Amino acid sequence: MRLSFALLVAAAISENFFAVQCFVPSPIQSHHHVSHPLRAATLTTAAVNGEVATNGEAATTEGITEIKLNVFEKARTVTSVCTSGTMCTVSSHDGIAGSPFGSFVDYVLDDNGLPVLLMNEMSMHTINIEKAGDDPMVTLFTQLSSQTGGSPGKVGLQDTSRCSLTGVVKKIPEDADDMDILRMRYSLTHTYADQVMDSPKFDFYRLDPKMIYFVGGFGVSSKWVDVDEYKDANPDILAQDAPEIVQRINRDHGEDLMLTAKHILGSTDAQKVRATGVDRLGMDVRVTSPMGTRRNKLQTDEFRIGFRIPVISVEDAKSEILKVFQEAWEKGNGVSWGDEVPGFDVPVMKIAADSLE
């Protein structure tokens, strides 16, 4: 039976999912379909910044199920995962006064997602801020590591998401309501802080952004982000684990990805398939295929494969990915669920396409 089999497989290998070299389901599979208990709520999937299809057909607009993080969640995820960045201040130094000055800084976020920095009074950026007068404006630029792409040493920083927060930076008074929380948070994130945070030469500063600019990566859409929406957004729960998940999928599950491209995404001529991202709502996949009859012309498509339920843990994500791989194998091997085709309700959206001569 389809449901019990998939759940048994997920439970059996959830502890070591990514150690499996290639997930190949057993052909001993009942052809009698058992309704998925979650399917009733997710059969109808609608567009999220583009058309979503289930089993290759455009879905209706009823029962909308999001399969992509919104831009506010993406921006909040970037600033939450990162703990350092480049801060740009206006130089006050003779000879370059008025010029942009960039310097490396560490930070943590407060409960509203605002960056908090511990800065030495002798640092050039601190001097620039103090000499800028009332309400000094700065920009903090922060960017995900290249490891996020899942191919260490091969994926450049151009492919990663980044965020620029421009606003007013002010010293936080010692009697601030959240000072104790900020001190503890900073100490846990940056171990050196315990040695300097009580020094009279160091103070905590908070950046209150007036404008936030988010870039999803090279060739990916960029957007100014509403600050209040950013403050209310939650970072993706898989953000810390996503790089390793993507890396393991690409390393150990190439055959599963190829089956998924051919039988779930409809890319029957796929030559190369790679996972490029994963979050609580789904997985991003890049498929390269020949274009027409010309061998030297390739078509590269970016797809979003949505999870039928939002995941709340790494184990949930593993289970949802397993289900997609399982159904791709079933469809490729002619397994029937009566009048339903395996993978018929997996939400899919093409998010980008490009051709290379």
C-alpha positions as CSV (number, residue, x, y, z in Angstrom):
1,M,0.0,0.0,0.0
2,R,1.4,3.3,-1.1
3,L,1.1,5.4,2.1
4,S,2.2,2.8,4.6
5,F,5.2,1.9,2.4
6,A,6.4,5.4,2.0
7,L,6.1,6.1,5.8
8,L,7.8,2.9,6.7
9,V,10.7,3.8,4.4
10,A,10.9,7.3,5.8
11,A,10.9,6.0,9.4
12,A,13.4,3.2,8.7
13,I,16.1,5.5,7.2
14,S,15.2,8.9,8.7
15,E,18.2,8.7,11.0
16,N,20.6,8.2,8.2
17,F,18.7,9.4,5.1
18,F,21.6,11.1,3.3
19,A,23.9,8.1,3.8
20,V,21.8,6.1,1.4
21,Q,23.6,6.1,-1.9
22,C,20.5,6.0,-4.1
23,F,16.9,5.5,-2.9
24,V,15.5,2.7,-5.0
25,P,12.0,1.6,-3.7
26,S,11.1,-2.0,-3.8
27,P,9.0,-3.1,-6.8
28,I,6.8,-5.0,-4.3
29,Q,4.2,-2.2,-4.2
30,S,0.5,-2.7,-4.1
31,H,-1.4,-1.2,-7.0
32,H,-4.3,-0.4,-4.7
33,H,-4.3,3.3,-3.9
34,V,-4.6,4.5,-0.3
35,S,-5.6,8.1,0.0
36,H,-3.0,10.3,1.5
37,P,-4.5,11.8,4.8
38,L,-3.0,15.2,3.9
39,R,-4.0,15.2,0.2
40,A,-7.5,16.6,0.6
41,A,-6.1,19.9,1.8
42,T,-3.5,20.1,-0.9
43,L,-4.9,18.7,-4.0
44,T,-5.6,22.1,-5.4
45,T,-2.4,24.2,-5.6
46,A,-2.3,27.8,-6.8
47,A,0.4,30.1,-8.2
48,V,3.0,31.8,-6.0
49,N,4.7,34.4,-8.1
50,G,4.1,32.2,-11.2
51,E,2.1,29.2,-12.2
52,V,2.1,26.1,-10.1
53,A,1.2,22.9,-11.8
54,T,0.3,19.5,-10.4
55,N,1.2,16.6,-12.6
56,G,2.0,18.9,-15.5
57,E,-1.3,20.8,-15.5
58,A,-2.0,24.4,-14.3
59,A,-3.8,24.4,-11.0
60,T,-6.9,26.4,-10.1
61,T,-6.9,29.3,-7.7
62,E,-8.9,27.6,-5.0
63,G,-7.2,26.2,-1.9
64,I,-4.0,28.2,-2.3
65,T,-0.9,26.4,-0.9
66,E,2.3,28.4,-0.9
67,I,5.4,26.6,-2.0
68,K,7.9,29.5,-2.0
69,L,9.1,31.7,0.9
70,N,8.1,35.3,0.4
71,V,10.7,38.0,0.0
72,F,10.3,39.1,3.6
73,E,11.0,35.6,4.9
74,K,14.0,35.3,2.6
75,A,15.5,38.5,3.8
76,R,15.0,37.7,7.4
77,T,16.6,34.3,6.8
78,V,19.7,35.8,5.3
79,T,20.2,38.2,8.3
80,S,19.5,35.4,10.8
81,V,21.9,32.9,9.3
82,C,24.7,35.4,8.9
83,T,26.4,36.7,12.0
84,S,28.8,39.2,10.3
85,G,28.9,41.5,7.3
86,T,30.3,44.7,5.8
87,M,29.2,48.0,7.4
88,C,29.5,51.1,5.2
89,T,29.9,54.4,6.9
90,V,30.7,57.9,5.7
91,S,34.4,58.5,6.2
92,S,35.6,61.3,8.5
93,H,39.3,60.7,7.8
94,D,41.4,63.5,6.3
95,G,41.8,63.1,2.5
96,I,38.8,60.7,2.1
97,A,36.2,62.6,4.2
98,G,32.7,62.0,2.8
99,S,33.7,58.9,1.0
100,P,32.1,55.5,1.6
101,F,34.1,53.4,4.1
102,G,33.5,49.7,4.4
103,S,34.6,47.5,7.4
104,F,34.0,44.0,8.7
105,V,31.6,43.8,11.7
106,D,30.0,41.0,13.7
107,Y,26.4,41.3,14.8
108,V,23.4,39.5,16.3
109,L,19.7,40.2,15.8
110,D,17.2,41.4,18.4
111,D,13.7,40.1,18.6
112,N,12.6,42.3,15.7
113,G,15.4,41.3,13.4
114,L,17.4,44.5,13.9
115,P,21.2,44.1,13.8
116,V,23.0,44.7,17.1
117,L,26.8,45.4,17.0
118,L,29.4,45.5,19.7
119,M,31.9,48.2,18.6
120,N,35.2,49.5,19.9
121,E,35.3,53.3,20.3
122,M,38.7,53.3,18.5
123,S,37.4,51.5,15.4
124,M,37.3,53.6,12.2
125,H,33.6,52.8,11.6
126,T,32.7,53.8,15.2
127,I,34.6,57.1,14.8
128,N,32.8,57.8,11.5
129,I,29.5,57.2,13.2
130,E,30.3,59.4,16.2
131,K,31.4,62.2,13.9
132,A,28.4,62.0,11.6
133,G,26.1,63.9,14.0
134,D,22.6,63.1,14.9
135,D,21.0,60.0,13.4
136,P,24.0,58.7,11.5
137,M,23.1,56.5,8.5
138,V,25.0,53.4,7.7
139,T,24.5,50.3,5.5
140,L,25.1,46.7,6.7
141,F,25.6,44.3,3.8
142,T,25.5,40.6,4.7
143,Q,25.6,37.5,2.4
144,L,25.1,33.8,2.7
145,S,28.2,31.6,2.5
146,S,29.0,29.9,-0.8
147,Q,28.4,26.6,1.0
148,T,24.7,27.3,0.7
149,G,24.8,26.1,-2.9
150,G,25.8,22.6,-1.8
151,S,29.0,22.4,-3.9
152,P,31.9,23.7,-1.8
153,G,34.6,25.2,-3.9
154,K,32.5,25.3,-7.0
155,V,29.7,27.7,-6.2
156,G,30.6,31.3,-6.2
157,L,29.1,34.0,-4.0
158,Q,27.2,35.4,-6.9
159,D,24.9,32.5,-6.6
160,T,24.0,33.2,-3.0
161,S,21.3,35.5,-1.4
162,R,22.3,38.8,0.2
163,C,20.7,41.7,2.0
164,S,21.6,45.3,2.5
165,L,20.0,47.2,5.5
166,T,20.3,50.9,5.4
167,G,19.3,53.0,8.4
168,V,20.2,54.8,11.6
169,V,22.6,53.3,14.1
170,K,22.5,54.4,17.7
171,K,24.2,53.4,20.9
172,I,22.1,51.2,23.1
173,P,21.7,52.5,26.7
174,E,22.8,50.1,29.5
175,D,19.3,50.2,31.0
176,A,17.6,49.1,27.7
177,D,14.9,46.5,28.4
178,D,16.5,43.9,26.2
179,M,20.2,44.6,27.1
180,D,20.5,41.4,29.2
181,I,19.1,39.3,26.3
182,L,21.4,41.0,23.8
183,R,24.5,40.5,25.9
184,M,23.7,36.8,26.3
185,R,22.9,36.4,22.6
186,Y,26.1,38.1,21.6
187,S,28.1,36.0,24.0
188,L,26.7,32.8,22.6
189,T,27.2,33.8,19.0
190,H,30.6,35.5,19.3
191,T,32.8,33.8,22.0
192,Y,35.3,36.6,22.2
193,A,32.6,39.0,23.4
194,D,32.9,37.9,27.0
195,Q,36.4,39.3,27.1
196,V,35.5,42.8,25.9
197,M,31.8,43.6,26.4
198,D,32.4,45.0,29.9
199,S,35.2,47.2,28.8
200,P,34.4,50.9,28.8
201,K,35.9,51.1,25.3
202,F,33.1,48.9,23.9
203,D,29.4,49.6,23.4
204,F,26.4,48.0,21.8
205,Y,24.8,49.7,18.9
206,R,21.5,48.9,17.2
207,L,20.8,49.5,13.5
208,D,17.2,50.5,12.8
209,P,16.8,50.0,9.0
210,K,14.8,52.5,7.0
211,M,15.3,50.6,3.7
212,I,16.1,46.9,3.1
213,Y,17.3,45.6,-0.3
214,F,17.3,41.8,-1.0
215,V,19.0,40.0,-3.8
216,G,18.3,36.3,-4.4
217,G,21.5,35.6,-6.3
218,F,23.0,36.0,-9.7
219,G,20.3,36.4,-12.3
220,V,17.6,36.2,-9.6
221,S,15.1,38.9,-8.9
222,S,16.0,41.6,-6.4
223,K,13.5,43.8,-4.4
224,W,13.2,46.5,-1.9
225,V,11.7,44.9,1.2
226,D,9.1,46.6,3.5
227,V,10.8,47.1,6.9
228,D,7.7,46.3,8.9
229,E,7.0,43.1,6.9
230,Y,10.6,42.1,7.4
231,K,10.3,42.6,11.2
232,D,7.2,40.4,11.4
233,A,8.7,37.7,9.2
234,N,10.2,34.4,10.5
235,P,13.4,33.0,9.2
236,D,13.3,29.6,7.5
237,I,13.6,26.8,10.0
238,L,15.8,24.8,7.7
239,A,18.2,27.6,7.0
240,Q,21.1,26.3,9.1
241,D,20.9,22.8,7.7
242,A,19.9,23.6,4.1
243,P,23.5,23.7,2.7
244,E,24.3,20.2,4.0
245,I,21.0,18.8,2.8
246,V,21.5,20.1,-0.7
247,Q,25.1,18.9,-0.8
248,R,24.1,15.4,0.3
249,I,21.3,15.2,-2.2
250,N,23.5,16.2,-5.1
251,R,26.3,13.8,-3.9
252,D,24.3,10.7,-3.1
253,H,21.0,11.0,-4.9
254,G,21.8,11.8,-8.5
255,E,19.7,9.0,-9.9
256,D,16.7,10.0,-7.8
257,L,17.0,13.6,-9.1
258,M,17.1,12.4,-12.7
259,L,14.0,10.2,-12.1
260,T,12.3,13.2,-10.5
261,A,13.2,15.5,-13.5
262,K,11.8,13.0,-16.0
263,H,8.7,11.8,-14.2
264,I,7.7,14.7,-12.0
265,L,9.0,17.7,-13.8
266,G,8.4,16.3,-17.3
267,S,12.0,16.9,-18.5
268,T,12.3,13.7,-20.4
269,D,15.6,14.7,-22.1
270,A,17.3,15.9,-18.9
271,Q,21.1,15.5,-19.1
272,K,22.0,17.0,-15.7
273,V,19.9,17.6,-12.6
274,R,21.0,19.3,-9.4
275,A,19.3,20.5,-6.3
276,T,20.1,24.2,-5.7
277,G,18.1,24.9,-2.5
278,V,15.7,23.6,0.1
279,D,13.5,25.3,2.7
280,R,10.4,24.5,4.8
281,L,8.1,24.9,1.7
282,G,10.0,22.9,-0.9
283,M,13.1,22.2,-3.0
284,D,14.7,24.0,-5.9
285,V,16.0,21.9,-8.8
286,R,18.1,23.0,-11.9
287,V,17.6,20.8,-15.0
288,T,19.9,21.0,-18.1
289,S,18.6,19.5,-21.3
290,P,19.4,19.7,-25.0
291,M,17.3,22.2,-26.9
292,G,15.8,20.8,-30.1
293,T,18.1,18.8,-32.3
294,R,21.2,21.0,-31.8
295,R,23.6,19.2,-29.5
296,N,25.6,22.4,-28.7
297,K,22.5,24.3,-27.5
298,L,21.3,23.6,-24.0
299,Q,18.2,24.6,-22.1
300,T,18.6,25.2,-18.3
301,D,15.3,25.3,-16.4
302,E,14.8,26.1,-12.7
303,F,12.0,24.3,-11.0
304,R,10.4,24.6,-7.6
305,I,9.1,21.3,-6.2
306,G,6.7,22.1,-3.3
307,F,6.2,20.1,-0.2
308,R,2.6,19.1,0.3
309,I,2.9,20.2,3.9
310,P,5.2,22.9,5.4
311,V,7.9,21.1,7.3
312,I,8.9,22.0,10.9
313,S,12.1,20.0,11.2
314,V,15.0,18.5,9.2
315,E,13.4,15.1,9.6
316,D,10.2,16.3,8.1
317,A,12.1,17.7,5.1
318,K,13.9,14.4,4.6
319,S,10.5,12.6,4.7
320,E,9.0,15.0,2.1
321,I,12.0,14.6,-0.2
322,L,11.8,10.8,0.1
323,K,8.1,10.9,-0.9
324,V,8.9,12.8,-4.1
325,F,11.8,10.4,-4.9
326,Q,9.5,7.4,-4.2
327,E,6.7,8.7,-6.4
328,A,9.1,9.5,-9.3
329,W,10.4,5.9,-9.1
330,E,6.8,4.5,-9.0
331,K,5.8,6.5,-12.0
332,G,8.9,5.5,-13.9
333,N,8.2,1.9,-13.2
334,G,4.5,1.9,-14.1
335,V,3.1,1.6,-10.6
336,S,-0.6,2.4,-10.6
337,W,-2.9,3.8,-7.9
338,G,-6.0,2.9,-9.7
339,D,-7.1,6.0,-11.6
340,E,-4.3,8.2,-10.2
341,V,-0.7,8.6,-11.4
342,P,2.1,8.7,-8.8
343,G,3.2,12.2,-8.2
344,F,0.0,13.7,-9.6
345,D,-0.4,16.2,-6.8
346,V,3.2,17.2,-6.2
347,P,3.2,21.0,-6.7
348,V,5.6,22.1,-9.4
349,M,6.5,25.5,-10.7
350,K,9.0,26.6,-13.3
351,I,10.7,29.6,-11.9
352,A,13.4,30.4,-14.6
353,A,14.6,29.3,-18.0
354,D,17.7,30.1,-20.0
355,S,19.4,28.8,-23.1
356,L,23.1,28.4,-23.7
357,E,24.7,28.1,-27.2
